[in-house]
Amino acid sequence: MKREKEILPASELNRTVSGMVPAARRSFVLLYTVVSLLCLLLSIFAATAFI
């Protein structure tokens, strides 16, 4: 029973992967946006500190 559950059929695996990919891409875009915003804030802070 357990071994059957571990080895997934190809269609099930494909469905799982295709379900995970958009979510991963969305989280990556969110992370990239947050990091770029932080860099922007840091550069603005540095510019105001030097002036």
N, CA, C and O atoms as a CHARMM CRD file, in Angstrom:
* protein
*
  204
    1    1 MET  N      0.84600  -1.20900   0.00000 PROA 1      0.00000
    2    1 MET  CA     0.00000   0.00000   0.00000 PROA 1      0.00000
    3    1 MET  C      0.87600   1.25200   0.00000 PROA 1      0.00000
    4    1 MET  O      0.66900   2.17900  -0.78300 PROA 1      0.00000
    5    2 LYS  N      1.86700   1.25300   0.90600 PROA 2      0.00000
    6    2 LYS  CA     2.72200   2.43800   1.00900 PROA 2      0.00000
    7    2 LYS  C      3.57200   2.61700  -0.25100 PROA 2      0.00000
    8    2 LYS  O      3.74400   3.73200  -0.74500 PROA 2      0.00000
    9    3 ARG  N      4.10300   1.49100  -0.76400 PROA 3      0.00000
   10    3 ARG  CA     4.94800   1.56500  -1.95000 PROA 3      0.00000
   11    3 ARG  C      4.15200   2.07800  -3.14700 PROA 3      0.00000
   12    3 ARG  O      4.67200   2.84300  -3.96000 PROA 3      0.00000
   13    4 GLU  N      2.90000   1.66100  -3.25400 PROA 4      0.00000
   14    4 GLU  CA     2.04800   2.12800  -4.35100 PROA 4      0.00000
   15    4 GLU  C      1.82300   3.62900  -4.26200 PROA 4      0.00000
   16    4 GLU  O      1.76000   4.32300  -5.27600 PROA 4      0.00000
   17    5 LYS  N      1.70300   4.12100  -3.02800 PROA 5      0.00000
   18    5 LYS  CA     1.45700   5.54900  -2.84100 PROA 5      0.00000
   19    5 LYS  C      2.71500   6.36100  -3.14800 PROA 5      0.00000
   20    5 LYS  O      2.62900   7.47500  -3.66500 PROA 5      0.00000
   21    6 GLU  N      3.89400   5.79500  -2.82400 PROA 6      0.00000
   22    6 GLU  CA     5.15100   6.50900  -3.07000 PROA 6      0.00000
   23    6 GLU  C      5.40000   6.70900  -4.55700 PROA 6      0.00000
   24    6 GLU  O      5.75700   7.80400  -4.99100 PROA 6      0.00000
   25    7 ILE  N      5.21000   5.63800  -5.34500 PROA 7      0.00000
   26    7 ILE  CA     5.43600   5.72200  -6.78900 PROA 7      0.00000
   27    7 ILE  C      4.16800   6.24000  -7.44800 PROA 7      0.00000
   28    7 ILE  O      3.20600   5.49600  -7.63800 PROA 7      0.00000
   29    8 LEU  N      4.17400   7.51600  -7.79100 PROA 8      0.00000
   30    8 LEU  CA     2.99700   8.13200  -8.39300 PROA 8      0.00000
   31    8 LEU  C      2.93500   7.81800  -9.87900 PROA 8      0.00000
   32    8 LEU  O      3.96900   7.67600 -10.53200 PROA 8      0.00000
   33    9 PRO  N      1.72500   7.70900 -10.41400 PROA 9      0.00000
   34    9 PRO  CA     1.59000   7.59100 -11.86800 PROA 9      0.00000
   35    9 PRO  C      2.06500   8.87000 -12.54600 PROA 9      0.00000
   36    9 PRO  O      2.07200   9.94100 -11.94000 PROA 9      0.00000
   37   10 ALA  N      2.46200   8.74700 -13.81500 PROA 10     0.00000
   38   10 ALA  CA     3.02000   9.89300 -14.54400 PROA 10     0.00000
   39   10 ALA  C      2.01900  11.03300 -14.64400 PROA 10     0.00000
   40   10 ALA  O      2.39300  12.20000 -14.52500 PROA 10     0.00000
   41   11 SER  N      0.74700  10.70300 -14.86300 PROA 11     0.00000
   42   11 SER  CA    -0.26400  11.75600 -15.01500 PROA 11     0.00000
   43   11 SER  C     -0.44600  12.52100 -13.70700 PROA 11     0.00000
   44   11 SER  O     -0.61700  13.74000 -13.70900 PROA 11     0.00000
   45   12 GLU  N     -0.40700  11.80000 -12.59600 PROA 12     0.00000
   46   12 GLU  CA    -0.54700  12.43300 -11.28000 PROA 12     0.00000
   47   12 GLU  C      0.64600  13.34100 -11.00700 PROA 12     0.00000
   48   12 GLU  O      0.49100  14.45200 -10.49900 PROA 12     0.00000
   49   13 LEU  N      1.82800  12.86000 -11.34600 PROA 13     0.00000
   50   13 LEU  CA     3.04700  13.63600 -11.15000 PROA 13     0.00000
   51   13 LEU  C      3.02300  14.89400 -12.00400 PROA 13     0.00000
   52   13 LEU  O      3.39200  15.97500 -11.54300 PROA 13     0.00000
   53   14 ASN  N      2.58500  14.74900 -13.25800 PROA 14     0.00000
   54   14 ASN  CA     2.48000  15.90200 -14.15800 PROA 14     0.00000
   55   14 ASN  C      1.51700  16.94000 -13.60300 PROA 14     0.00000
   56   14 ASN  O      1.78500  18.14000 -13.64900 PROA 14     0.00000
   57   15 ARG  N      0.38700  16.46000 -13.07600 PROA 15     0.00000
   58   15 ARG  CA    -0.61500  17.37100 -12.52500 PROA 15     0.00000
   59   15 ARG  C     -0.03200  18.12300 -11.32100 PROA 15     0.00000
   60   15 ARG  O     -0.25100  19.32400 -11.16600 PROA 15     0.00000
   61   16 THR  N      0.70400  17.41000 -10.48200 PROA 16     0.00000
   62   16 THR  CA     1.30400  18.03000  -9.29900 PROA 16     0.00000
   63   16 THR  C      2.32000  19.08900  -9.70600 PROA 16     0.00000
   64   16 THR  O      2.32400  20.19400  -9.16200 PROA 16     0.00000
   65   17 VAL  N      3.18400  18.75100 -10.66500 PROA 17     0.00000
   66   17 VAL  CA     4.22400  19.68100 -11.11000 PROA 17     0.00000
   67   17 VAL  C      3.60900  20.90500 -11.76700 PROA 17     0.00000
   68   17 VAL  O      4.02200  22.03300 -11.49800 PROA 17     0.00000
   69   18 SER  N      2.61500  20.68300 -12.63500 PROA 18     0.00000
   70   18 SER  CA     1.98500  21.81400 -13.32700 PROA 18     0.00000
   71   18 SER  C      1.20500  22.68000 -12.34200 PROA 18     0.00000
   72   18 SER  O      1.01600  23.87200 -12.58500 PROA 18     0.00000
   73   19 GLY  N      0.75300  22.10200 -11.23900 PROA 19     0.00000
   74   19 GLY  CA     0.08600  22.88100 -10.20800 PROA 19     0.00000
   75   19 GLY  C      1.07300  23.69300  -9.38800 PROA 19     0.00000
   76   19 GLY  O      0.75100  24.78300  -8.91400 PROA 19     0.00000
   77   20 MET  N      2.29300  23.15000  -9.22000 PROA 20     0.00000
   78   20 MET  CA     3.29400  23.82500  -8.40100 PROA 20     0.00000
   79   20 MET  C      4.00700  24.95100  -9.14000 PROA 20     0.00000
   80   20 MET  O      4.37200  25.95400  -8.52700 PROA 20     0.00000
   81   21 VAL  N      4.20900  24.80100 -10.44600 PROA 21     0.00000
   82   21 VAL  CA     5.01200  25.76600 -11.20900 PROA 21     0.00000
   83   21 VAL  C      4.45300  27.18900 -11.16600 PROA 21     0.00000
   84   21 VAL  O      5.22100  28.11300 -10.89800 PROA 21     0.00000
   85   22 PRO  N      3.15300  27.42200 -11.41600 PROA 22     0.00000
   86   22 PRO  CA     2.65400  28.80600 -11.35800 PROA 22     0.00000
   87   22 PRO  C      2.79200  29.42200  -9.96700 PROA 22     0.00000
   88   22 PRO  O      3.09300  30.61000  -9.84400 PROA 22     0.00000
   89   23 ALA  N      2.57600  28.63800  -8.93500 PROA 23     0.00000
   90   23 ALA  CA     2.69700  29.14300  -7.56700 PROA 23     0.00000
   91   23 ALA  C      4.14600  29.53600  -7.27300 PROA 23     0.00000
   92   23 ALA  O      4.40100  30.56300  -6.64400 PROA 23     0.00000
   93   24 ALA  N      5.08400  28.72000  -7.72800 PROA 24     0.00000
   94   24 ALA  CA     6.50200  29.01300  -7.52100 PROA 24     0.00000
   95   24 ALA  C      6.89800  30.28100  -8.26200 PROA 24     0.00000
   96   24 ALA  O      7.64400  31.11300  -7.74400 PROA 24     0.00000
   97   25 ARG  N      6.38200  30.41600  -9.49500 PROA 25     0.00000
   98   25 ARG  CA     6.69300  31.61100 -10.28400 PROA 25     0.00000
   99   25 ARG  C      6.12700  32.85500  -9.61700 PROA 25     0.00000
  100   25 ARG  O      6.77200  33.90300  -9.59300 PROA 25     0.00000
  101   26 ARG  N      4.90700  32.73600  -9.07200 PROA 26     0.00000
  102   26 ARG  CA     4.26600  33.87300  -8.41000 PROA 26     0.00000
  103   26 ARG  C      5.06800  34.28700  -7.17400 PROA 26     0.00000
  104   26 ARG  O      5.28700  35.47700  -6.94600 PROA 26     0.00000
  105   27 SER  N      5.50200  33.31800  -6.38600 PROA 27     0.00000
  106   27 SER  CA     6.26400  33.63300  -5.17600 PROA 27     0.00000
  107   27 SER  C      7.62300  34.22500  -5.53800 PROA 27     0.00000
  108   27 SER  O      8.13300  35.09600  -4.83300 PROA 27     0.00000
  109   28 PHE  N      8.21600  33.74500  -6.65100 PROA 28     0.00000
  110   28 PHE  CA     9.49800  34.28400  -7.09800 PROA 28     0.00000
  111   28 PHE  C      9.35300  35.74000  -7.52300 PROA 28     0.00000
  112   28 PHE  O     10.20500  36.57100  -7.21100 PROA 28     0.00000
  113   29 VAL  N      8.27000  36.04600  -8.23700 PROA 29     0.00000
  114   29 VAL  CA     8.01300  37.42900  -8.67000 PROA 29     0.00000
  115   29 VAL  C      7.79600  38.32600  -7.45600 PROA 29     0.00000
  116   29 VAL  O      8.27900  39.45700  -7.41300 PROA 29     0.00000
  117   30 LEU  N      7.06100  37.80700  -6.47000 PROA 30     0.00000
  118   30 LEU  CA     6.81200  38.57600  -5.24500 PROA 30     0.00000
  119   30 LEU  C      8.12500  38.86200  -4.51500 PROA 30     0.00000
  120   30 LEU  O      8.36900  39.98300  -4.06700 PROA 30     0.00000
  121   31 LEU  N      8.96000  37.83400  -4.40400 PROA 31     0.00000
  122   31 LEU  CA    10.25300  37.98500  -3.73600 PROA 31     0.00000
  123   31 LEU  C     11.12500  38.99500  -4.47200 PROA 31     0.00000
  124   31 LEU  O     11.76900  39.83700  -3.84700 PROA 31     0.00000
  125   32 TYR  N     11.14700  38.91100  -5.80700 PROA 32     0.00000
  126   32 TYR  CA    11.93800  39.83300  -6.62700 PROA 32     0.00000
  127   32 TYR  C     11.46200  41.27000  -6.43800 PROA 32     0.00000
  128   32 TYR  O     12.27000  42.19300  -6.34200 PROA 32     0.00000
  129   33 THR  N     10.13100  41.45200  -6.38500 PROA 33     0.00000
  130   33 THR  CA     9.55900  42.79000  -6.19100 PROA 33     0.00000
  131   33 THR  C      9.96600  43.35900  -4.83300 PROA 33     0.00000
  132   33 THR  O     10.35400  44.52200  -4.73200 PROA 33     0.00000
  133   34 VAL  N      9.87600  42.53500  -3.79400 PROA 34     0.00000
  134   34 VAL  CA    10.23700  42.98300  -2.44300 PROA 34     0.00000
  135   34 VAL  C     11.71400  43.37400  -2.37900 PROA 34     0.00000
  136   34 VAL  O     12.06700  44.39900  -1.79700 PROA 34     0.00000
  137   35 VAL  N     12.57500  42.54500  -2.98300 PROA 35     0.00000
  138   35 VAL  CA    14.01500  42.81900  -2.96000 PROA 35     0.00000
  139   35 VAL  C     14.33900  44.09900  -3.71700 PROA 35     0.00000
  140   35 VAL  O     15.14800  44.90500  -3.25900 PROA 35     0.00000
  141   36 SER  N     13.71000  44.29100  -4.87900 PROA 36     0.00000
  142   36 SER  CA    13.98100  45.50400  -5.66300 PROA 36     0.00000
  143   36 SER  C     13.47900  46.75000  -4.93300 PROA 36     0.00000
  144   36 SER  O     14.11600  47.80200  -4.98800 PROA 36     0.00000
  145   37 LEU  N     12.33700  46.63300  -4.25000 PROA 37     0.00000
  146   37 LEU  CA    11.82800  47.76200  -3.46900 PROA 37     0.00000
  147   37 LEU  C     12.77600  48.10000  -2.32100 PROA 37     0.00000
  148   37 LEU  O     13.01500  49.27200  -2.03200 PROA 37     0.00000
  149   38 LEU  N     13.31100  47.07500  -1.67100 PROA 38     0.00000
  150   38 LEU  CA    14.26300  47.30200  -0.58500 PROA 38     0.00000
  151   38 LEU  C     15.52300  47.99000  -1.09900 PROA 38     0.00000
  152   38 LEU  O     16.05000  48.89500  -0.45200 PROA 38     0.00000
  153   39 CYS  N     16.00500  47.55700  -2.26600 PROA 39     0.00000
  154   39 CYS  CA    17.18900  48.18600  -2.85700 PROA 39     0.00000
  155   39 CYS  C     16.90900  49.64300  -3.19500 PROA 39     0.00000
  156   39 CYS  O     17.76200  50.50800  -2.99900 PROA 39     0.00000
  157   40 LEU  N     15.71300  49.90800  -3.70300 PROA 40     0.00000
  158   40 LEU  CA    15.32000  51.27900  -4.04100 PROA 40     0.00000
  159   40 LEU  C     15.30200  52.15300  -2.78700 PROA 40     0.00000
  160   40 LEU  O     15.83000  53.26400  -2.78900 PROA 40     0.00000
  161   41 LEU  N     14.69400  51.64500  -1.72300 PROA 41     0.00000
  162   41 LEU  CA    14.64400  52.39100  -0.46400 PROA 41     0.00000
  163   41 LEU  C     16.04500  52.63700   0.08500 PROA 41     0.00000
  164   41 LEU  O     16.34200  53.71600   0.59900 PROA 41     0.00000
  165   42 LEU  N     16.89700  51.62600  -0.02900 PROA 42     0.00000
  166   42 LEU  CA    18.26200  51.74800   0.46800 PROA 42     0.00000
  167   42 LEU  C     19.03300  52.81200  -0.31200 PROA 42     0.00000
  168   42 LEU  O     19.77800  53.59700   0.27400 PROA 42     0.00000
  169   43 SER  N     18.85300  52.83500  -1.62900 PROA 43     0.00000
  170   43 SER  CA    19.55700  53.82900  -2.45200 PROA 43     0.00000
  171   43 SER  C     19.04700  55.23900  -2.16000 PROA 43     0.00000
  172   43 SER  O     19.83000  56.19000  -2.13700 PROA 43     0.00000
  173   44 ILE  N     17.74200  55.37800  -1.93800 PROA 44     0.00000
  174   44 ILE  CA    17.16900  56.68700  -1.59600 PROA 44     0.00000
  175   44 ILE  C     17.71400  57.15500  -0.24500 PROA 44     0.00000
  176   44 ILE  O     18.05900  58.32500  -0.07600 PROA 44     0.00000
  177   45 PHE  N     17.78700  56.23100   0.70700 PROA 45     0.00000
  178   45 PHE  CA    18.31600  56.55900   2.03300 PROA 45     0.00000
  179   45 PHE  C     19.78100  56.97800   1.94600 PROA 45     0.00000
  180   45 PHE  O     20.20000  57.93300   2.59900 PROA 45     0.00000
  181   46 ALA  N     20.55800  56.25700   1.13300 PROA 46     0.00000
  182   46 ALA  CA    21.97800  56.57700   0.96500 PROA 46     0.00000
  183   46 ALA  C     22.13800  57.95300   0.31200 PROA 46     0.00000
  184   46 ALA  O     23.00600  58.73200   0.70500 PROA 46     0.00000
  185   47 ALA  N     21.30200  58.24600  -0.68000 PROA 47     0.00000
  186   47 ALA  CA    21.37400  59.53600  -1.37600 PROA 47     0.00000
  187   47 ALA  C     21.04800  60.68400  -0.41800 PROA 47     0.00000
  188   47 ALA  O     21.72100  61.71500  -0.42600 PROA 47     0.00000
  189   48 THR  N     20.02000  60.50300   0.40200 PROA 48     0.00000
  190   48 THR  CA    19.63900  61.56400   1.34500 PROA 48     0.00000
  191   48 THR  C     20.68500  61.70900   2.45000 PROA 48     0.00000
  192   48 THR  O     20.89300  62.80700   2.96600 PROA 48     0.00000
  193   49 ALA  N     21.34000  60.61000   2.81300 PROA 49     0.00000
  194   49 ALA  CA    22.35500  60.66800   3.86200 PROA 49     0.00000
  195   49 ALA  C     23.59800  61.40500   3.37800 PROA 49     0.00000
  196   49 ALA  O     24.23600  62.11700   4.15400 PROA 49     0.00000
  197   50 PHE  N     23.94700  61.24200   2.10600 PROA 50     0.00000
  198   50 PHE  CA    25.15600  61.87300   1.57500 PROA 50     0.00000
  199   50 PHE  C     24.95500  63.34300   1.26700 PROA 50     0.00000
  200   50 PHE  O     25.91300  64.11600   1.28100 PROA 50     0.00000
  201   51 ILE  N     23.72400  63.73900   0.98900 PROA 51     0.00000
  202   51 ILE  CA    23.46700  65.13900   0.61500 PROA 51     0.00000
  203   51 ILE  C     23.60900  66.03500   1.85000 PROA 51     0.00000
  204   51 ILE  O     23.43400  67.25000   1.75500 PROA 51     0.00000
